[in-house]
């Protein structure tokens, strides 16, 4: 009986601790990509405290950043007709 009391006490204290709950409905990638100021703020927060924000939100922030950087590949690259002369 004496051996189980410390174990039960440890379980009870662990269960009572604060749990880090990420946002219930994080914004979509499209929402983040359309708001550059918010995206910039969230990127900074993800760098500093990713555990607090959650992996799902930070992954969406990274995807929105990639989408903005690559412009979603909608414009194909067209090289100039005449190459530059050096």
N, C-alpha and C positions, 0 to 999 in steps of 0.2 A: 504494500500500500504506500509506503514512504517513497518508493522509487517512481510511482506513477504520478504523484503530486507535482514534482518539478516538471515532468513532461507535459502534464495537462496545463500547468501554468504557462509554460512556454508556448503551447499551441494557442491558448486563449489570448496571450499578448500579441502573438503574430496575427491572429485573426482580427484583432481590434485596431491594428495599425492603419494609417491612412493609405489608401490605394491611389495610385496615379492613374486617373482616367483621362485618356485623350478625348479630344472633341468628339461628340456624338455624330455630328454631320459635318465633316470637313468639307471645305469648298472643292469644287471640281477643278480639274486641270484647266478647262476652258475659262472658268471664272478667274482663276489665278493668273492665267496668261493675259487676260484682258485688263488686268489692274497692275501695272508695273510697280507702283509705289508699295502696295500691299505685298507683292511678291518679293520685293527687296527687303522689306521688314521681316517677312517670314523666313527668308533665306538666312538672314543674320541670326534670328532666334534659333533656327535649326542647327546652325553651327555651334551656338553656345549651349543650348539645352535641349538636345534632341530627345532625351529620355522623357522630359516633361511634356513636350508637344506630341510625341508619338511617331512611330515609324510611318504610319499611313499618311499623315499630313506632310511629313518631310519628303516622302517619296513623291507625293503629288507636286510639291514645290519644285523638286528637282526635275520632274517631267515637264512642268510648265516652263521652267527656265530653259530646258533643252528645246522645247517647242518654239519659244520666242527667239532663241539664238539661231536656230536653223530655219526659222520662218516657215516651218511645217513643210518645207520642200515644195512649195507651190510654184515657185518661179525657177524654171530650169536655167542652168548656166549656159550662156551663149558666148563663146569666145569671140573676140574681134576678128573681122575678116583679114585685116593686115596685122601681122605680128609687130610688136614694137621693135624699133631699131635702137641698138645700144651703141 
